[in-house]
Amino acid sequence: MKYMALIYGAPEDSPTPESEEFGPFMEAYAAASERFEKDGVLVAGEGLEDDSTATTLRVRNGKVETMDGPFAESKEQLGGFYIFECANLDEALRYAAMIPSATYGAVEVRPVSDYSDLE
């Protein structure tokens, strides 16, 4: 089953590119991604640009409405994601715990819906 690990963090709580911690932080991400690939659980994973670059879209009465910024305003922002192919939630949680941002922010793990039976 596929699980999505949504990576949240407050920018002021995470290493910034100018800090001494940033290099080791990014190396830890590279090592984690390599482990996910080696173990065959990595389906996809990407980092996201700052939430100031987000645009939220809604369609109301057939009209597209857009708003600058993320859907939810909060101190923490969605910074990236991984999608894992795992046997169960416990295995997905084990891999999510390896995501370096889990030590600074939070990682939300959710099963990805499977609509293949609807055909």
FIKOL-255733 format. One record per residue (C-alpha): x, y, z; chain; residue number from 1. Coordinates in Angstrom, 3 decimals. Last residue first. Layout:
px:py:pz:ch:i
X:Y:Z:A:NUM;
...
//
This chain:
px:py:pz:ch:i
-13.629:0.498:-12.444:A:119;
-14.115:1.412:-8.785:A:118;
-11.710:-1.246:-7.494:A:117;
-8.666:0.772:-8.654:A:116;
-9.612:3.677:-6.392:A:115;
-6.763:3.183:-3.925:A:114;
-6.504:6.022:-1.436:A:113;
-2.986:6.916:-0.286:A:112;
-2.473:5.985:3.366:A:111;
-1.461:8.934:5.522:A:110;
1.712:9.839:7.389:A:109;
2.177:13.300:8.895:A:108;
5.795:14.261:9.553:A:107;
6.493:16.910:12.148:A:106;
9.021:19.644:12.791:A:105;
12.683:19.782:13.779:A:104;
13.593:16.117:14.423:A:103;
11.040:14.880:11.858:A:102;
12.813:17.135:9.356:A:101;
15.512:14.466:8.951:A:100;
13.129:11.864:7.487:A:99;
14.129:8.551:9.117:A:98;
10.957:8.522:11.270:A:97;
8.950:8.400:8.032:A:96;
10.614:5.079:7.193:A:95;
9.503:3.464:10.464:A:94;
6.078:5.080:10.126:A:93;
5.635:3.492:6.698:A:92;
6.608:0.080:8.141:A:91;
4.099:0.444:10.962:A:90;
1.427:1.606:8.516:A:89;
1.638:-1.582:6.458:A:88;
3.451:-3.414:3.667:A:87;
5.050:-0.235:2.350:A:86;
5.220:1.650:-0.932:A:85;
6.383:5.081:0.179:A:84;
5.403:8.524:-1.097:A:83;
7.634:11.287:0.206:A:82;
6.675:14.867:0.775:A:81;
7.837:18.439:1.014:A:80;
7.847:21.646:3.000:A:79;
4.258:21.969:4.157:A:78;
4.323:24.920:6.513:A:77;
4.315:25.282:10.270:A:76;
3.280:28.596:11.819:A:75;
-0.144:28.229:10.250:A:74;
-2.305:29.627:7.493:A:73;
-4.012:26.827:5.602:A:72;
-4.587:26.921:1.847:A:71;
-1.154:28.445:1.189:A:70;
-0.553:31.897:-0.207:A:69;
-1.890:34.143:-2.946:A:68;
-5.577:33.566:-3.635:A:67;
-7.197:32.272:-6.790:A:66;
-10.830:32.085:-7.834:A:65;
-11.924:30.123:-10.894:A:64;
-15.570:30.652:-11.792:A:63;
-17.955:27.780:-12.486:A:62;
-20.172:28.657:-9.539:A:61;
-17.146:28.490:-7.283:A:60;
-13.850:26.947:-8.393:A:59;
-11.091:27.331:-5.816:A:58;
-7.363:27.875:-6.196:A:57;
-4.629:28.494:-3.641:A:56;
-1.343:29.938:-4.868:A:55;
1.882:29.110:-3.068:A:54;
5.160:31.021:-3.493:A:53;
5.036:32.434:0.059:A:52;
4.798:28.787:1.180:A:51;
8.523:28.389:0.495:A:50;
9.400:26.005:-2.326:A:49;
8.536:22.349:-1.970:A:48;
10.790:19.339:-1.498:A:47;
10.195:16.200:-3.481:A:46;
9.619:12.501:-3.023:A:45;
8.323:9.661:-5.104:A:44;
7.732:5.888:-5.013:A:43;
10.463:5.061:-2.490:A:42;
9.968:1.688:-0.780:A:41;
12.613:-0.346:-2.643:A:40;
14.976:-0.679:0.328:A:39;
17.793:0.883:-1.709:A:38;
15.526:3.736:-2.799:A:37;
14.414:4.523:0.772:A:36;
18.033:4.229:1.963:A:35;
19.232:6.622:-0.753:A:34;
16.472:9.084:0.202:A:33;
17.541:8.882:3.858:A:32;
21.212:9.426:2.972:A:31;
20.385:12.418:0.750:A:30;
18.179:13.890:3.498:A:29;
20.945:13.375:6.073:A:28;
23.354:15.150:3.721:A:27;
20.859:18.031:3.570:A:26;
20.870:18.329:7.371:A:25;
24.669:17.925:7.524:A:24;
25.017:20.905:5.178:A:23;
22.314:22.999:6.888:A:22;
23.630:22.696:10.451:A:21;
26.356:25.305:9.993:A:20;
23.680:27.868:9.072:A:19;
23.369:29.970:5.909:A:18;
21.050:27.534:4.102:A:17;
18.683:27.603:7.099:A:16;
18.377:24.754:9.579:A:15;
14.757:24.262:10.682:A:14;
12.967:25.877:13.650:A:13;
12.632:29.364:12.128:A:12;
11.091:27.880:8.978:A:11;
8.375:26.124:10.988:A:10;
8.045:22.536:9.873:A:9;
5.834:20.079:8.085:A:8;
6.764:17.044:5.979:A:7;
3.873:15.047:4.523:A:6;
4.629:11.316:4.379:A:5;
2.334:9.697:1.838:A:4;
1.628:6.000:2.143:A:3;
1.145:3.510:-0.697:A:2;
0.000:0.000:0.000:A:1;
//
